Amino acid sequence: MSAVIGALLDLLANDFNSFSFKIQENIEQILLKNDFLTFYGRKREVDTNSTTIRFQKLTPNDGKYFNVYVSEELMGRTELPNMTEAVKEKIIDCIYEMFVNAQTHSATDNIYTCGQFFPTKNTIEFTIVDTGVGIKENVNKFLQMNLTSSQAIRWAIIDKHSTKDVTGGIGLATLKEFIEKNKGKMQIVSDGGFYEFGKNTEIYKEFRGRFPGTIVNLQFNTNDNSNYCLKNEINNINNIL
């Protein structure tokens, strides 16, 4: 949630609001270790357990840094299931595609990202957030239709569906394929739409109000003994993409 909270606090600050923090001690420790509170004048604490993926507030021009960040902070984690370097690069490319879409077409001022490894839940969560033009507006503009937010998300996650103006197409479709095999979870919130995929369920919903931008949350299952490779690699591994 750090990426979401950081985005919302910046929107509040841009409207000349002021705020202060009152945080439970155990939560405060995490927010000090993942760098979130360092953006608000607090001193970072060392993450001795190495469970955090650092909070980052990036400009749309920070694409090269974002790519390195994903490679090291997320895909460099040893808790992830075994996969070839080609699979890692494919996943990095897919996540980077989300950054590029936010960078190029959402008109967001900043892109926020963060993550966390939960050992007791056997999961790694990774979230990327922008506060720009949402999926609904971009898809409806491209299709010349009037889809709801959840309908627009449904269109955007189909393989090869891309307006060049929306997070979607190959990137989200490939991530969805990996998450299905990994028994993880994907969640998307954009405008008034909510999407969740995972554990043999797929949910599309509209909710009251709207989020001013787009949230993509990825949950990777670390209790996965599979080995992953691409179809064009040696086909002697028990899960292929």
Backbone bond lengths (Angstrom), bond angles and torsions (degrees), N, CA, C in turn:
res aa  C-N    CA-C-N  psi(-1)  N-CA   C-N-CA  omega(-1)  CA-C   N-CA-C  phi
1 M - - - 1.462 - - 1.517 113.29 -
2 S 1.335 118.60 -11.15 1.467 120.11 -177.52 1.520 111.91 -59.66
3 A 1.346 116.79 -40.18 1.459 120.21 -179.77 1.525 110.76 -63.58
4 V 1.322 116.66 -41.30 1.466 120.98 179.90 1.529 110.70 -67.28
5 I 1.327 115.76 -46.54 1.463 120.00 -178.96 1.532 110.93 -63.14
6 G 1.345 116.76 -42.12 1.456 120.18 178.19 1.514 111.99 -59.43
7 A 1.331 116.63 -41.40 1.463 121.07 179.40 1.525 110.86 -65.02
8 L 1.328 116.91 -45.11 1.460 120.57 -178.43 1.527 111.94 -67.13
9 L 1.332 117.27 -38.44 1.464 120.04 178.44 1.527 111.38 -63.90
10 D 1.324 116.37 -37.37 1.462 119.16 177.32 1.527 111.27 -66.41
11 L 1.324 117.36 -38.53 1.463 119.99 176.65 1.527 110.83 -63.21
12 L 1.340 116.35 -40.95 1.461 120.15 176.93 1.526 111.21 -63.48
13 A 1.330 116.46 -44.14 1.465 120.68 -179.80 1.519 111.13 -63.68
14 N 1.320 117.10 -36.34 1.464 120.69 179.23 1.517 112.59 -66.08
15 D 1.334 116.45 -22.08 1.466 121.51 176.68 1.530 111.24 -96.03
16 F 1.341 115.70 19.73 1.467 123.31 174.81 1.528 113.23 66.88
17 N 1.336 115.77 29.72 1.456 120.03 172.42 1.523 109.24 -89.40
18 S 1.316 116.12 155.13 1.462 121.47 172.77 1.517 108.03 -118.74
19 F 1.325 117.01 156.95 1.452 120.34 -178.31 1.518 109.47 -154.79
20 S 1.320 115.12 160.14 1.460 121.71 175.15 1.524 107.66 -136.78
21 F 1.349 115.98 164.48 1.460 120.94 -175.19 1.525 110.94 -107.49
22 K 1.316 115.09 136.41 1.456 122.56 168.31 1.527 105.51 -132.00
23 I 1.321 116.62 104.01 1.460 121.15 -167.36 1.523 110.01 -125.35
24 Q 1.318 116.93 138.84 1.459 120.74 173.79 1.523 109.32 -59.16
25 E 1.327 116.01 145.53 1.458 120.87 -171.96 1.524 112.78 -58.53
26 N 1.337 117.51 -43.95 1.473 119.17 -177.71 1.528 111.90 -65.94
27 I 1.336 116.41 -35.13 1.466 120.03 176.96 1.523 110.33 -72.66
28 E 1.326 116.14 -38.86 1.464 120.25 178.56 1.524 111.54 -59.19
29 Q 1.320 117.06 -37.61 1.461 120.68 179.40 1.526 111.17 -61.64
30 I 1.326 116.54 -41.95 1.462 120.22 177.95 1.528 110.35 -64.63
31 L 1.329 116.52 -43.32 1.470 120.26 -176.83 1.523 112.12 -70.47
32 L 1.320 116.90 -21.52 1.463 120.63 172.65 1.521 110.83 -80.13
33 K 1.312 116.86 -33.58 1.463 120.61 -178.57 1.528 112.57 -78.54
34 N 1.332 116.90 -29.81 1.471 118.41 -177.47 1.529 112.49 -94.14
35 D 1.318 117.14 9.86 1.471 123.35 174.74 1.520 114.52 79.34
36 F 1.331 119.09 -1.49 1.465 119.69 -178.26 1.528 111.24 -58.93
37 L 1.321 117.06 -49.64 1.469 119.50 -175.16 1.521 112.81 -74.94
38 T 1.334 118.34 -14.07 1.466 118.90 175.58 1.525 110.78 -67.20
39 F 1.331 117.07 -22.69 1.466 120.67 176.03 1.530 111.26 -74.24
40 Y 1.325 115.97 -8.58 1.468 120.78 179.93 1.527 111.12 -122.73
41 G 1.337 115.17 29.38 1.459 120.52 170.54 1.513 116.62 88.70
42 R 1.337 118.56 4.00 1.460 120.66 179.62 1.523 110.12 -91.72
43 K 1.330 115.84 155.96 1.456 121.35 179.79 1.522 109.96 -86.67
44 R 1.333 116.06 133.02 1.446 121.60 -178.31 1.522 111.14 -66.89
45 E 1.353 115.78 142.23 1.457 121.31 173.20 1.528 109.09 -104.32
46 V 1.312 116.26 147.30 1.455 121.17 -179.03 1.528 110.04 -70.40
47 D 1.312 115.76 132.71 1.457 121.46 178.47 1.529 108.53 -87.92
48 T 1.319 116.11 86.01 1.471 120.85 -175.43 1.524 112.30 -66.31
49 N 1.325 117.26 -25.49 1.467 120.87 -179.87 1.532 112.58 -89.25
50 S 1.306 116.97 -8.18 1.475 122.42 178.29 1.529 112.47 53.89
51 T 1.326 116.32 46.99 1.466 119.73 179.59 1.529 112.73 -103.11
52 T 1.326 117.83 -13.54 1.456 119.41 -173.93 1.528 112.45 -93.42
53 I 1.316 114.59 148.28 1.461 123.25 166.75 1.523 105.42 -110.51
54 R 1.297 117.20 115.35 1.462 122.59 -164.92 1.534 113.38 -56.19
55 F 1.324 115.16 138.43 1.454 122.31 171.83 1.516 109.34 -66.55
56 Q 1.335 115.84 133.56 1.452 120.65 178.12 1.525 109.84 -133.39
57 K 1.307 114.82 137.90 1.464 122.43 172.57 1.521 105.78 -115.13
58 L 1.327 115.38 107.74 1.454 121.05 -170.92 1.519 110.89 -112.69
59 T 1.311 116.32 151.49 1.452 120.71 171.48 1.526 108.54 -87.53
60 P 1.320 117.40 161.99 1.474 119.24 178.04 1.529 113.82 -60.81
61 N 1.321 118.21 -13.89 1.465 121.28 179.32 1.529 113.35 -90.34
62 D 1.335 117.20 2.73 1.461 121.11 -174.31 1.531 113.60 -96.34
63 G 1.327 116.36 28.30 1.459 120.02 -174.91 1.518 113.89 -59.46
64 K 1.322 117.51 -42.30 1.465 120.38 -179.27 1.525 110.22 -64.04
65 Y 1.329 117.33 -40.91 1.460 120.83 178.38 1.529 109.94 -65.78
66 F 1.347 117.09 -40.61 1.459 121.01 -179.89 1.525 110.81 -60.11
67 N 1.318 116.45 -41.15 1.463 120.60 -179.49 1.530 111.17 -61.37
68 V 1.329 116.07 -43.92 1.469 120.84 177.63 1.528 110.21 -65.19
69 Y 1.313 116.11 -42.39 1.466 122.26 179.16 1.526 111.28 -57.51
70 V 1.341 117.82 -48.00 1.467 121.47 179.34 1.523 110.59 -64.15
71 S 1.328 116.18 -41.33 1.472 120.80 -179.39 1.521 111.39 -60.87
72 E 1.327 116.14 -44.56 1.459 120.53 -174.37 1.523 112.69 -85.88
73 E 1.328 117.17 -47.78 1.463 120.91 -171.40 1.531 113.04 -79.15
74 L 1.336 116.74 -34.52 1.465 119.92 -178.16 1.526 111.62 -103.52
75 M 1.328 116.56 -63.65 1.463 119.54 -172.81 1.524 112.53 -74.99
76 G 1.315 117.66 -10.81 1.455 121.01 175.31 1.511 113.90 -85.89
77 R 1.325 116.97 -1.52 1.459 120.42 -177.53 1.525 110.76 -74.42
78 T 1.310 115.47 133.22 1.470 121.00 -177.13 1.528 112.30 -74.55
79 E 1.338 117.27 -15.08 1.467 119.63 -178.67 1.534 112.33 -74.94
80 L 1.311 117.85 -18.06 1.460 120.45 178.99 1.528 110.11 -64.20
81 P 1.326 117.86 154.51 1.473 119.34 178.05 1.524 110.81 -64.31
82 N 1.323 115.98 161.59 1.457 120.69 179.79 1.525 110.69 -64.19
83 M 1.314 116.35 133.38 1.456 121.56 178.30 1.523 108.92 -153.33
84 T 1.304 115.64 153.41 1.449 119.58 178.33 1.524 109.85 -72.57
85 E 1.318 115.39 163.46 1.465 119.97 177.63 1.523 110.90 -61.25
86 A 1.323 116.62 -32.24 1.467 120.17 179.28 1.526 111.25 -65.02
87 V 1.336 116.84 -38.91 1.467 119.99 177.15 1.524 110.19 -66.70
88 K 1.329 116.63 -43.42 1.470 119.73 177.37 1.517 111.25 -57.28
89 E 1.331 115.80 -45.89 1.465 119.94 -179.93 1.523 111.61 -63.36
90 K 1.338 116.63 -36.88 1.463 120.69 178.55 1.526 110.58 -64.21
91 I 1.334 116.93 -44.67 1.459 120.49 179.61 1.524 110.35 -65.62
92 I 1.330 117.07 -41.96 1.466 120.62 176.72 1.524 110.34 -59.04
93 D 1.322 116.97 -43.76 1.467 121.00 179.53 1.529 111.10 -61.60
94 C 1.335 116.03 -40.54 1.467 120.07 -179.11 1.526 111.45 -66.58
95 I 1.324 116.73 -41.12 1.463 120.13 177.72 1.526 109.83 -68.60
96 Y 1.325 116.10 -38.86 1.458 119.91 177.84 1.527 111.20 -63.51
97 E 1.322 116.98 -32.46 1.469 120.39 176.92 1.522 111.08 -58.77
98 M 1.342 116.85 -37.43 1.459 120.09 177.56 1.520 110.47 -64.07
99 F 1.338 116.40 -41.21 1.461 120.38 178.32 1.522 110.13 -62.86
100 V 1.326 116.80 -44.17 1.473 120.50 -177.55 1.521 110.56 -63.49
101 N 1.338 117.85 -40.97 1.457 120.12 178.12 1.519 111.70 -63.73
102 A 1.329 116.28 -42.62 1.466 119.48 176.57 1.523 110.28 -64.85
103 Q 1.316 115.62 -40.67 1.463 122.33 -179.71 1.527 111.84 -62.69
104 T 1.323 115.92 -43.89 1.461 120.42 -169.46 1.518 113.50 -89.97
105 H 1.354 116.71 -37.34 1.454 118.26 -166.39 1.532 116.38 -123.14
106 S 1.326 118.59 -11.90 1.461 117.48 -175.19 1.520 112.63 -88.17
107 A 1.344 117.05 -13.70 1.468 122.10 -177.86 1.526 111.59 61.55
108 T 1.325 116.41 30.07 1.461 120.46 177.77 1.525 110.13 -79.72
109 D 1.317 116.55 147.86 1.467 120.45 176.80 1.519 110.74 -76.87
110 N 1.328 116.36 -36.87 1.456 121.16 -177.99 1.524 110.06 -141.07
111 I 1.327 115.34 161.07 1.454 122.69 175.14 1.527 106.49 -124.09
112 Y 1.323 116.72 130.67 1.459 122.62 -172.23 1.522 108.93 -115.07
113 T 1.307 116.00 139.60 1.459 118.96 -178.89 1.521 110.46 -149.68
114 C 1.317 115.99 150.38 1.463 121.19 -178.87 1.521 108.11 -168.26
115 G 1.319 116.74 168.24 1.453 120.08 177.36 1.514 111.89 -164.48
116 Q 1.331 115.43 175.28 1.460 120.71 -176.57 1.515 109.72 -159.16
117 F 1.325 115.97 138.95 1.465 122.14 171.11 1.510 108.26 -96.48
118 F 1.342 116.27 126.94 1.466 122.52 178.80 1.532 108.26 -110.95
119 P 1.324 118.05 94.98 1.475 120.31 -175.63 1.519 114.10 -58.64
120 T 1.334 117.48 -39.08 1.461 119.69 -176.81 1.528 111.89 -72.63
121 K 1.328 116.98 -22.11 1.466 121.18 178.58 1.527 112.20 -98.82
122 N 1.339 116.30 -5.97 1.466 121.30 -177.68 1.527 111.57 56.38
123 T 1.327 116.43 44.25 1.458 120.39 -179.53 1.528 111.12 -137.98
124 I 1.328 114.70 150.08 1.460 122.94 166.92 1.522 106.77 -117.99
125 E 1.320 116.67 125.11 1.459 121.86 177.98 1.523 109.08 -105.98
126 F 1.332 115.76 139.29 1.464 121.40 178.20 1.517 108.04 -140.10
127 T 1.330 116.00 129.74 1.463 121.33 -174.09 1.519 110.79 -129.30
128 I 1.330 115.76 138.53 1.457 122.45 173.71 1.525 108.40 -128.04
129 V 1.325 116.18 134.13 1.464 122.36 -171.91 1.522 109.87 -133.37
130 D 1.341 116.43 139.75 1.467 120.15 166.87 1.523 108.70 -131.02
131 T 1.302 116.16 161.51 1.467 121.33 -179.29 1.524 110.46 -119.67
132 G 1.317 115.26 36.69 1.459 120.06 -179.25 1.518 112.09 -104.14
133 V 1.328 115.03 -151.85 1.464 121.82 179.02 1.527 108.99 -65.15
134 G 1.313 117.21 131.80 1.455 121.05 -175.20 1.525 113.24 -84.50
135 I 1.322 114.61 176.62 1.464 121.70 -178.06 1.524 111.21 -62.65
136 K 1.322 117.37 -41.14 1.469 121.04 -176.90 1.518 111.66 -57.22
137 E 1.311 117.23 -48.95 1.467 120.32 -176.97 1.524 111.50 -64.17
138 N 1.330 115.95 -43.15 1.461 119.09 -178.41 1.528 112.30 -67.24
139 V 1.328 116.79 -43.58 1.470 119.94 -179.13 1.525 110.62 -66.64
140 N 1.330 117.61 -44.95 1.463 120.19 -179.30 1.529 111.86 -64.33
141 K 1.316 115.99 -35.91 1.468 119.57 177.24 1.521 110.27 -64.37
142 F 1.333 116.77 -40.76 1.458 121.62 -178.60 1.524 111.63 -71.19
143 L 1.338 116.79 -44.59 1.464 121.16 -175.65 1.527 113.09 -85.01
144 Q 1.333 116.32 -11.66 1.463 120.94 -174.03 1.525 110.53 56.64
145 M 1.344 114.07 47.11 1.446 120.99 -179.89 1.524 109.50 -129.66
146 N 1.331 115.56 -176.16 1.455 120.91 179.25 1.529 109.48 -130.38
147 L 1.333 115.83 59.93 1.455 121.18 -179.93 1.517 110.65 -72.44
148 T 1.330 115.78 152.21 1.459 119.63 170.38 1.527 109.09 -71.50
149 S 1.311 116.76 170.73 1.469 120.65 179.51 1.517 111.55 -60.76
150 S 1.328 117.75 -43.82 1.465 120.09 -178.61 1.525 111.04 -70.03
151 Q 1.325 118.28 -34.92 1.462 120.93 175.94 1.529 110.96 -64.98
152 A 1.326 116.16 -38.27 1.465 120.52 178.64 1.527 110.82 -66.15
153 I 1.329 116.81 -39.97 1.468 120.26 176.17 1.523 109.89 -63.09
154 R 1.329 116.98 -42.70 1.467 121.49 179.36 1.533 110.41 -57.33
155 W 1.338 116.55 -42.17 1.460 120.83 178.90 1.531 110.42 -66.92
156 A 1.319 116.75 -40.36 1.468 121.22 -171.94 1.516 113.72 -70.06
157 I 1.336 118.03 -26.15 1.470 119.13 -175.26 1.527 112.74 -90.05
158 I 1.346 117.19 -0.23 1.459 119.84 177.86 1.523 109.11 -77.54
159 D 1.317 115.68 135.59 1.463 121.84 -178.85 1.524 111.04 -53.89
160 K 1.330 115.18 130.82 1.459 125.17 177.73 1.516 113.04 73.04
161 H 1.323 119.00 2.17 1.456 120.45 169.40 1.520 107.90 -82.41
162 S 1.273 116.66 113.26 1.462 120.71 -179.32 1.509 109.46 -153.45
163 T 1.323 116.49 132.86 1.450 121.54 175.07 1.519 111.06 -94.52
164 K 1.340 115.93 -1.68 1.458 123.32 -168.13 1.523 110.85 64.91
165 D 1.326 116.48 2.19 1.457 121.49 -179.86 1.519 111.96 -121.47
166 V 1.332 117.16 8.41 1.460 118.71 -171.28 1.521 110.07 -143.48
167 T 1.330 115.14 142.05 1.451 119.31 172.74 1.519 108.59 -62.69
168 G 1.303 118.06 116.03 1.452 118.84 -178.55 1.507 111.78 168.24
169 G 1.342 115.34 -157.47 1.446 120.02 177.62 1.511 112.24 70.35
170 I 1.327 115.80 -137.03 1.462 121.64 -172.02 1.523 111.79 -59.84
171 G 1.333 117.74 -42.18 1.463 120.80 -175.44 1.508 113.66 -59.02
172 L 1.326 117.31 -55.31 1.454 120.43 -178.43 1.526 111.34 -69.06
173 A 1.312 117.61 -35.26 1.469 120.04 179.03 1.525 111.00 -64.21
174 T 1.329 117.20 -41.24 1.466 120.52 179.29 1.520 111.07 -68.87
175 L 1.336 116.53 -42.30 1.465 119.64 177.16 1.525 110.61 -61.45
176 K 1.315 115.99 -39.99 1.465 120.24 178.63 1.531 110.50 -62.05
177 E 1.331 116.65 -40.74 1.467 120.67 179.19 1.524 111.15 -63.25
178 F 1.343 116.20 -43.76 1.459 118.98 179.03 1.528 110.54 -65.57
179 I 1.315 116.93 -43.91 1.464 120.92 -178.30 1.523 111.03 -63.18
180 E 1.319 117.35 -35.47 1.464 120.12 177.00 1.527 110.79 -62.43
181 K 1.324 117.07 -45.27 1.457 120.98 179.64 1.529 111.37 -68.65
182 N 1.332 115.89 -35.93 1.453 122.41 -177.36 1.537 112.43 -80.01
183 K 1.340 116.67 -10.76 1.471 122.56 -176.12 1.532 110.73 60.62
184 G 1.323 113.73 41.67 1.460 120.53 176.31 1.522 110.72 -98.02
185 K 1.337 116.12 -146.42 1.458 119.86 -176.88 1.522 109.33 -154.31
186 M 1.324 116.64 145.77 1.460 123.24 173.48 1.520 108.55 -127.72
187 Q 1.324 116.62 136.22 1.463 121.87 176.58 1.524 108.95 -132.02
188 I 1.331 115.75 138.27 1.466 121.47 176.26 1.519 108.24 -131.25
189 V 1.320 115.27 132.33 1.463 122.14 171.91 1.520 107.28 -124.38
190 S 1.325 117.26 127.95 1.459 120.83 176.85 1.516 108.28 -151.42
191 D 1.324 116.45 129.84 1.458 121.22 -174.02 1.533 108.40 53.57
192 G 1.343 116.91 -120.87 1.463 119.53 179.91 1.506 113.17 -104.10
193 G 1.323 117.62 18.48 1.458 120.70 -176.17 1.511 112.86 -108.37
194 F 1.325 115.01 146.72 1.469 122.22 177.65 1.516 108.88 -131.20
195 Y 1.335 115.63 135.65 1.455 121.86 177.51 1.515 108.47 -133.54
196 E 1.344 116.49 138.07 1.464 121.54 175.05 1.519 109.11 -140.32
197 F 1.327 114.47 133.95 1.455 121.08 177.05 1.508 108.98 -131.87
198 G 1.331 116.69 133.79 1.453 120.02 176.81 1.507 111.61 155.76
199 K 1.330 115.53 151.69 1.460 122.35 176.87 1.524 111.44 53.17
200 N 1.336 114.74 47.98 1.463 122.91 175.58 1.522 113.78 64.34
201 T 1.325 117.75 21.45 1.456 121.22 176.24 1.521 109.65 -127.73
202 E 1.322 115.46 150.12 1.460 121.94 175.87 1.525 106.98 -140.59
203 I 1.323 116.54 120.54 1.454 122.07 -172.25 1.521 109.76 -123.49
204 Y 1.333 116.29 131.62 1.465 122.59 170.36 1.526 107.11 -122.84
205 K 1.320 116.79 128.90 1.462 119.96 -179.29 1.523 110.46 -144.57
206 E 1.330 115.00 153.56 1.459 121.85 167.46 1.523 107.69 -103.01
207 F 1.314 117.26 142.02 1.459 119.01 177.21 1.521 110.30 -125.42
208 R 1.307 116.13 160.89 1.462 121.19 -179.90 1.516 109.53 -67.34
209 G 1.315 115.21 142.51 1.451 118.70 -177.18 1.516 110.02 79.28
210 R 1.322 116.03 -165.73 1.460 119.94 -179.65 1.519 109.27 -157.37
211 F 1.333 115.46 151.55 1.454 120.06 170.98 1.527 107.66 -94.45
212 P 1.324 117.50 131.34 1.470 120.73 -174.83 1.524 112.43 -80.39
213 G 1.310 116.24 68.80 1.460 121.06 -178.11 1.515 109.63 146.14
214 T 1.321 116.37 -146.30 1.462 121.34 -177.11 1.522 110.93 -138.81
215 I 1.319 115.70 137.49 1.466 123.60 174.05 1.524 107.77 -118.13
216 V 1.315 116.15 130.19 1.470 120.38 170.22 1.523 107.17 -122.47
217 N 1.328 115.98 120.71 1.460 121.88 179.35 1.523 109.09 -116.10
218 L 1.317 115.80 127.30 1.464 121.92 179.41 1.523 109.16 -114.48
219 Q 1.318 116.74 131.85 1.461 121.99 177.95 1.529 108.12 -119.78
220 F 1.332 115.34 117.38 1.461 121.17 179.67 1.531 109.40 -101.24
221 N 1.314 115.46 135.50 1.456 122.18 178.95 1.524 109.06 -86.10
222 T 1.323 117.27 117.31 1.471 120.87 -179.38 1.524 112.34 -87.40
223 N 1.325 117.09 -10.53 1.466 121.03 177.12 1.528 109.05 -91.70
224 D 1.314 114.74 58.87 1.458 122.60 -173.22 1.529 107.65 -132.77
225 N 1.312 116.21 112.79 1.464 121.02 -177.07 1.528 113.39 -92.20
226 S 1.328 116.19 9.00 1.459 119.63 179.47 1.526 111.13 -71.73
227 N 1.323 114.86 162.77 1.459 122.55 172.11 1.525 107.27 -119.31
228 Y 1.326 116.95 130.46 1.457 120.99 -172.68 1.523 111.60 -112.46
229 C 1.333 114.61 138.34 1.462 120.42 172.43 1.516 107.98 -144.11
230 L 1.318 117.10 169.55 1.458 122.36 176.07 1.527 109.91 -85.34
231 K 1.329 115.39 160.28 1.464 120.01 -178.05 1.521 112.11 -61.02
232 N 1.329 116.21 -30.65 1.466 118.23 -177.14 1.524 112.98 -86.18
233 E 1.346 116.32 4.54 1.464 119.80 175.48 1.527 109.50 -95.05
234 I 1.298 116.26 176.83 1.465 120.68 -179.42 1.511 109.88 -56.72
235 N 1.301 117.05 124.62 1.471 121.49 -171.67 1.524 111.05 -90.09
236 N 1.321 115.87 61.26 1.466 119.22 176.95 1.519 110.79 -126.45
237 I 1.319 115.98 23.50 1.453 121.63 -178.05 1.527 107.39 -119.29
238 N 1.316 117.26 149.92 1.458 119.96 -164.21 1.532 115.43 -83.62
239 N 1.315 119.19 0.96 1.463 121.37 173.99 1.513 108.39 -144.66
240 I 1.308 116.91 127.44 1.454 120.18 -179.64 1.522 110.27 -125.22
241 L 1.319 115.28 153.48 1.462 121.72 177.50 1.530 108.99 -111.78
